[in-house]
Amino acid sequence: MKEPICSDLIKAMCAYVLEQARALQAIPAPSLAETRRANYLKQQFAQLGLAVEQDDVGNVLAYLAGGKEAPLVLTAHLDSVISETHSLLLREVEGRFIGPGIGDNALGLATLLGLGRFWKELDLSLPGNVWLVATVGEEGHGDLRGMRTIVQRFGPQPVAYIILEGIGLGRIVHRALAVRRFRVRVQTPGGHPWVQREATSAIHLLISLAHEILQLRLPATPRTILNIGVIQGGVSVNTRAPEAWMDIELRSEAAKSLEHLEAEIQRLIHSYRGWNKTTEIDFIPMGNRPAGEIPPAHPLVQKAIHCLSSLGIEATLEQASTDANAPLSQGYPAICLGLARGGRAHTEEEFIEVESVSLGLQQVLCLIQKVWD
């Protein structure tokens, strides 16, 4: 690190970031419906005097002027897993902010604003521009839509892509986990369960198929998981359901394992398609997050480890599914960093530890200064 950043400036930046995190968490932003939160980011960047733009898919971009060397792309995702109608109540309890989406990823977005707000006071004089990018479509069925567009735009030019997530201080994700998502939809004529008791129920058939899918053996190595995350369907309690569907996610440390598992599921679906002539079963791909990685010895990883170590934090190198999948799959240097200690992501009890945010911000500032070295 160059000159240490004074503690008073870090305190002021931390207070501002926490204030913005609270404001952002209160704005609903489910995947593919991030407009309100994106508009707030645009407004805030503009008020800070930054040139701001929004691309065709909805990403919000601003930049901090540096020299003429390769730029740095710093991103955080706009969307949350929380629906528009879900309660966004935020509580402060014993040094924690507790509420859905506060860490994933209101804090990441707030950090982008914090950099924009304090950039001149930080006086870092960097060799290249720093792009502050809020991406759409990281969660759910977004399929990394926003980050794929950013990688297509910048390509190999950046010195690095650094992705910010609110939870997981000390984690350095340098390996992208392969993920596939799809929907299985069953359609039948339906009918009255008493009058037409022989009629096929889409729900009954889907449940039977789901049971068989869950009996498939998953390899322990490479680690592979299967999750049925959503099931919906039916009309009423006294109707044979004419339609039902489920969303399935597969994750693995190895893409080949996913290919094999998906083939097994498709084999089961094919066997059910002969149920009767009036039943239709569709297999609909909903997402394919590619794998990729940079080695632990890569300079970007080592610089991130150094920055954490300078703050007394032991780094853990991990594999996960994040916006970093998009650049890593193309062979570009990228990592994902956590900004605070916290937990319970994707639940109403999601939390961040307020005191740890200062360390997360110092980590980011340290890495920004070292990334061109």
C-alpha positions in Angstrom: 0.0 0.0 0.0 1.2 3.5 -0.6 0.5 6.2 2.0 -1.9 4.9 4.7 -5.4 6.4 4.4 -6.2 8.4 7.6 -8.6 6.8 10.0 -10.9 9.8 10.0 -11.5 9.4 6.3 -12.1 5.7 6.6 -14.7 6.4 9.4 -16.5 9.0 7.2 -16.5 6.7 4.2 -17.8 3.8 6.3 -20.6 5.9 7.8 -21.6 7.0 4.3 -21.5 3.5 2.9 -23.7 2.1 5.7 -26.2 4.9 5.2 -26.4 4.1 1.5 -26.6 0.4 2.2 -29.7 1.0 4.3 -31.2 3.1 1.6 -30.5 0.6 -1.2 -31.7 -2.4 0.9 -35.1 -0.7 1.2 -35.6 -0.5 -2.6 -37.0 -3.8 -4.1 -34.8 -5.2 -6.9 -35.7 -8.8 -7.8 -33.7 -10.2 -10.7 -34.8 -8.7 -14.1 -36.8 -6.0 -12.3 -34.0 -3.8 -10.9 -35.2 -0.5 -12.5 -36.0 1.4 -9.2 -32.6 0.5 -7.6 -30.8 1.3 -10.9 -32.5 4.7 -11.0 -31.4 5.4 -7.5 -27.8 4.5 -8.3 -27.8 6.8 -11.4 -29.2 9.7 -9.3 -26.6 9.3 -6.6 -23.7 9.0 -9.1 -24.9 12.1 -10.9 -25.2 14.0 -7.6 -21.6 13.1 -6.9 -20.6 14.8 -10.1 -19.7 11.6 -12.0 -20.5 10.9 -15.6 -23.1 8.1 -15.5 -24.7 5.9 -18.1 -27.0 2.9 -18.4 -26.5 0.3 -21.1 -29.2 -1.6 -23.1 -29.6 -4.4 -20.5 -29.9 -2.0 -17.5 -26.3 -2.0 -16.0 -25.4 1.4 -14.5 -21.8 2.6 -15.1 -19.8 5.5 -13.8 -16.0 5.9 -13.8 -13.3 7.6 -11.8 -10.6 9.2 -13.9 -7.1 7.9 -13.7 -4.2 7.6 -16.2 -4.1 6.0 -19.6 -3.2 2.5 -18.6 -5.6 -0.4 -18.6 -8.8 0.3 -16.6 -10.0 -1.5 -13.5 -13.6 -2.8 -13.6 -15.2 -2.9 -10.1 -18.7 -4.3 -10.0 -21.6 -5.2 -7.6 -24.9 -6.7 -8.6 -28.1 -4.7 -8.4 -30.6 -7.6 -7.9 -31.7 -9.5 -4.9 -33.6 -12.8 -4.5 -36.4 -10.9 -2.6 -39.7 -10.5 -4.5 -41.4 -7.1 -4.9 -44.0 -7.9 -2.3 -41.7 -9.3 0.3 -41.1 -7.3 3.5 -37.8 -5.5 3.5 -37.8 -4.6 7.2 -34.2 -3.8 8.4 -33.2 -4.0 12.1 -30.1 -2.9 13.9 -29.4 -5.3 16.8 -26.2 -5.7 18.8 -23.9 -4.3 16.1 -25.6 -6.0 13.2 -27.8 -4.8 10.4 -30.4 -7.5 9.9 -32.7 -7.7 6.9 -33.1 -9.4 3.5 -30.6 -8.2 0.9 -28.5 -6.0 3.2 -25.4 -8.0 2.5 -26.4 -9.5 -0.9 -25.9 -7.0 -2.3 -26.9 -3.6 -0.9 -23.5 -3.2 0.8 -21.7 -4.0 -2.4 -23.6 -1.3 -4.3 -23.1 1.2 -1.4 -19.4 0.6 -1.6 -19.4 1.7 -5.3 -21.1 4.9 -4.1 -18.6 5.3 -1.3 -15.7 5.2 -3.7 -17.4 7.8 -5.9 -18.2 10.1 -2.9 -14.7 10.0 -1.4 -12.5 9.6 -4.5 -11.1 13.1 -4.6 -10.3 13.1 -0.8 -8.6 9.7 -1.2 -6.3 11.3 -3.8 -5.0 7.9 -5.1 -3.7 9.1 -8.5 -4.1 5.8 -10.3 -2.6 4.7 -13.6 -5.9 3.8 -15.2 -9.6 4.6 -14.9 -11.7 2.8 -12.3 -15.1 1.8 -13.6 -17.9 1.5 -11.0 -20.5 -0.9 -12.4 -23.8 -2.0 -11.0 -24.9 -5.1 -12.9 -28.4 -6.7 -13.4 -29.3 -10.3 -13.5 -26.8 -12.0 -11.1 -29.4 -13.8 -9.0 -32.2 -16.3 -9.9 -32.8 -16.6 -13.6 -30.8 -13.5 -14.5 -28.1 -15.9 -15.8 -25.4 -13.2 -15.3 -27.0 -11.1 -18.1 -25.5 -7.9 -16.9 -22.0 -9.1 -16.3 -21.9 -11.0 -19.6 -22.7 -7.7 -21.3 -19.9 -5.9 -19.3 -17.3 -8.5 -20.3 -18.4 -8.3 -23.9 -17.9 -4.5 -23.7 -14.5 -4.4 -22.0 -13.1 -7.8 -23.1 -9.4 -8.3 -22.2 -8.7 -4.6 -21.7 -9.1 -4.3 -17.9 -6.2 -4.9 -15.6 -8.7 -6.9 -13.6 -12.4 -7.4 -12.9 -13.1 -7.2 -9.2 -16.6 -8.2 -8.0 -17.9 -7.0 -4.7 -20.3 -9.0 -2.5 -21.5 -7.7 0.9 -21.0 -10.9 2.9 -17.8 -13.0 3.2 -14.9 -10.8 4.4 -11.7 -12.8 3.9 -13.1 -14.8 1.0 -11.3 -14.6 -2.3 -13.3 -16.4 -5.0 -10.9 -17.1 -7.9 -12.6 -20.3 -9.2 -16.0 -20.1 -10.9 -18.5 -22.8 -10.0 -20.3 -24.3 -13.0 -24.1 -23.9 -12.6 -27.1 -25.0 -14.8 -30.7 -24.1 -14.1 -33.8 -25.3 -15.9 -37.6 -25.6 -15.5 -39.6 -28.8 -15.9 -43.2 -28.1 -16.8 -46.0 -30.7 -16.9 -49.3 -30.0 -18.7 -52.4 -32.2 -18.7 -56.2 -31.6 -19.4 -56.9 -31.7 -15.6 -60.4 -32.2 -14.4 -62.6 -32.9 -11.3 -60.9 -35.4 -9.0 -64.2 -37.2 -8.2 -66.0 -37.0 -11.5 -62.8 -37.6 -13.6 -60.8 -39.5 -11.1 -58.7 -41.2 -13.8 -57.6 -37.8 -15.1 -53.9 -37.2 -14.7 -52.8 -34.4 -12.2 -49.8 -32.4 -13.4 -48.9 -31.9 -9.7 -49.0 -35.7 -8.9 -46.9 -36.5 -11.9 -44.4 -33.7 -11.1 -44.1 -34.9 -7.5 -43.4 -38.4 -8.7 -40.8 -37.2 -11.2 -39.2 -34.9 -8.6 -38.9 -37.9 -6.2 -37.0 -39.9 -8.8 -34.7 -37.0 -9.6 -33.9 -36.6 -5.9 -32.8 -40.3 -5.8 -30.1 -39.8 -8.4 -26.6 -40.4 -6.9 -24.4 -37.3 -6.7 -20.6 -37.6 -6.7 -18.9 -36.5 -3.6 -15.8 -35.6 -5.7 -16.1 -33.4 -7.6 -18.6 -31.9 -5.2 -22.0 -31.7 -7.0 -25.4 -30.6 -5.7 -29.0 -30.7 -7.0 -31.7 -28.4 -5.7 -35.4 -28.1 -6.5 -35.9 -24.4 -5.5 -39.4 -23.7 -6.6 -42.6 -25.7 -7.3 -45.8 -24.1 -8.5 -49.0 -25.2 -10.1 -52.6 -26.2 -9.7 -56.0 -24.4 -9.7 -57.8 -25.4 -6.6 -57.9 -28.1 -3.9 -60.6 -30.0 -5.7 -59.1 -29.9 -9.2 -56.7 -32.3 -10.9 -54.0 -29.7 -11.7 -53.7 -28.9 -15.5 -50.2 -27.5 -15.1 -47.3 -27.6 -12.7 -43.6 -26.8 -12.9 -40.4 -26.9 -10.9 -37.1 -25.0 -11.1 -34.0 -27.1 -10.7 -30.4 -26.0 -10.1 -27.3 -28.1 -10.6 -23.9 -27.0 -9.3 -20.6 -28.8 -9.5 -16.9 -28.2 -9.2 -16.6 -29.9 -12.7 -18.6 -29.1 -15.8 -18.5 -32.8 -16.9 -20.4 -33.8 -13.7 -23.1 -31.4 -14.6 -23.4 -32.7 -18.1 -23.8 -36.2 -16.8 -26.4 -35.3 -14.2 -28.4 -33.2 -16.6 -28.4 -36.2 -19.0 -29.7 -38.4 -16.3 -32.6 -36.0 -15.5 -33.5 -35.8 -19.2 -33.5 -39.6 -19.3 -36.1 -39.6 -16.5 -38.2 -36.9 -18.1 -38.2 -38.9 -21.3 -39.5 -42.0 -19.5 -42.4 -40.0 -18.1 -43.3 -38.5 -21.5 -45.0 -41.9 -22.3 -47.4 -41.5 -19.3 -50.4 -40.9 -21.6 -51.2 -39.1 -24.9 -52.7 -36.1 -23.2 -49.7 -35.2 -21.0 -46.8 -32.9 -22.1 -43.5 -32.5 -20.2 -41.2 -29.7 -21.2 -37.5 -29.3 -20.3 -36.7 -25.6 -20.5 -33.1 -24.4 -20.0 -33.1 -21.3 -17.7 -29.4 -20.6 -17.1 -25.9 -21.8 -17.8 -23.1 -20.2 -15.7 -19.7 -21.3 -17.1 -16.8 -22.4 -15.1 -13.3 -20.9 -15.1 -10.5 -19.9 -12.8 -7.2 -18.2 -12.2 -4.6 -20.0 -10.1 -3.8 -19.2 -6.4 -0.4 -17.9 -7.6 -1.9 -15.4 -10.0 -0.8 -11.8 -9.1 -4.4 -10.6 -8.6 -5.0 -13.3 -6.0 -1.7 -12.7 -4.3 -2.4 -9.0 -4.1 -5.8 -9.6 -2.5 -4.2 -12.0 0.0 -1.6 -9.3 0.9 -4.3 -6.7 1.4 -6.2 -8.9 3.8 -3.1 -9.9 5.6 -2.1 -6.3 6.1 -5.5 -5.9 8.0 -4.9 -9.0 10.1 -7.3 -11.2 8.1 -6.4 -14.7 6.9 -7.7 -15.1 3.4 -9.6 -18.2 2.3 -9.4 -19.1 -1.4 -12.8 -20.4 -2.7 -14.9 -21.6 -5.6 -18.4 -20.1 -6.0 -21.0 -18.9 -8.5 -20.8 -15.1 -8.8 -20.6 -12.4 -11.4 -16.9 -13.4 -11.7 -17.9 -16.5 -13.7 -18.3 -14.3 -16.8 -14.8 -12.9 -17.0 -13.1 -16.1 -15.5 -14.8 -18.3 -18.2 -13.1 -16.0 -20.8 -9.7 -16.3 -19.2 -9.7 -12.8 -17.9 -8.2 -12.0 -14.4 -11.1 -11.7 -12.0 -11.9 -12.3 -8.3 -14.9 -11.8 -6.0 -14.4 -10.3 -2.6 -16.6 -10.1 0.5 -16.9 -6.8 2.3 -18.2 -7.7 5.8 -18.6 -10.5 8.2 -22.2 -11.7 8.0 -24.4 -14.6 7.2 -27.9 -16.0 6.6 -27.9 -14.8 3.0 -31.2 -15.2 1.0 -33.3 -15.1 4.2 -35.1 -12.6 6.3 -32.4 -12.9 8.9 -29.6 -12.0 6.5 -27.1 -9.8 8.4 -23.8 -7.9 8.3 -21.6 -7.0 11.2 -21.3 -3.2 11.1 -17.9 -3.0 12.7 -16.3 -5.2 10.0 -17.4 -2.9 7.1 -14.4 -0.7 7.8 -12.0 -3.6 7.2 -13.8 -4.5 4.0 -13.5 -1.0 2.6 -9.8 -0.8 3.5 -9.3 -4.1 1.7 -10.9 -2.7 -1.5 -8.8 0.5 -1.3 -5.6 -1.4 -0.7 -6.3 -3.6 -3.8 -7.2 -0.7 -6.0 -3.8 0.8 -5.2 -1.9 -2.4 -5.8 -3.7 -3.9 -8.8 -1.5 -2.1 -11.4 1.8 -2.8 -9.6 
